[in-house]
Each structure stands twice: as C-alpha cells, then as structure tokens.
Amino acid sequence: MRIHKIRLLAAAVLSFVFSVLYNGLVHLVILGSANRQVEALRRADFSSKMWISLPATLATTFLFTAIYAFFVSEKNARTGLLYGFCFGVLIAIMVDLNQYVLYPLPFPLVAKWALFGIIEFSLMGVIVGSVVRDRA
C-alpha cells in the first residue's frame, strides 16, 4: 500500500489549522477564566516564549499524521477516531497528569485540559482518517 504524499501533507496541514483554532477556542474562550487560576505559576517571560507553541503544534500534528499514515492498517474516519482517542488518552496521561504531579495545579482544571485534549485528538483523527483513507 502506497501513501499518497499530497493526502498526507493535506491531512497534516488541516490538522495543524484545526489544532490552532481548537486550542484558541478551548483555552481562550471556554477555559479562559479557569486558566487564569494558574497565571501565577507561569513564567514571567511567558508571552515572549508563546511562539514556541506553534512549531511544537506543527511537529505534533505532522507526527500524529505520519504515525497514522504509516502504521494504521485500515484507514478511514472511524479508525481515525479510535486512533485519535487512544493518542489523546496517551497524551493526557503523559502531559496533563504529570503536570498535576509536578505543579500545584487544581485537579478539576487538569481534568478539563485532559478531556479537551482527548476530544481534540479524536477530532484530529477523524480529519486525518477522512483524508488519508483506503481507496474504495
């Protein structure tokens, strides 16, 4: 089975755009006031380092797409959803839960970050699975 490079690139770009918009909606609008609870824990130079999140998101979405394209055998929106859900749970455990252990964060906020992250990766999986799919 040959992976079509244009579909792979399109899926990664769509995932990146979705992730930036989704995270803006979630963290600035939906969880904006909840996230303010932890502002005191932020770096003093937070805004000067904010740009780093864009290349990190770009790398994550390309890696997410590549792993799906090269290692998932059945490619469609349904398996993309399952792949994204599993990926999201893995990230929630590795990132959100470990941040809760390391920093004095309120658990309800961390749980919301984890839930919204799982939803994000599940939806990204649907996007990738819809673009990088088996031929009918």
VENVEN-V866648 format. One record per run of one state. SS is the DSSP state (alpha for helix, beta for strand, coil for the rest). FROM is the first residue (numbers start at 1). TO is the last residue. Records with the same first field share a line. If there is no record, write none. Layout:
BEGIN
SS->FROM-TO / FROM-TO
END
This chain:
BEGIN
coil->1-4 / 31-31 / 42-45 / 50-51 / 72-76 / 103-106 / 132-136
alpha->5-30 / 32-41 / 46-49 / 52-71 / 77-102 / 107-131
END
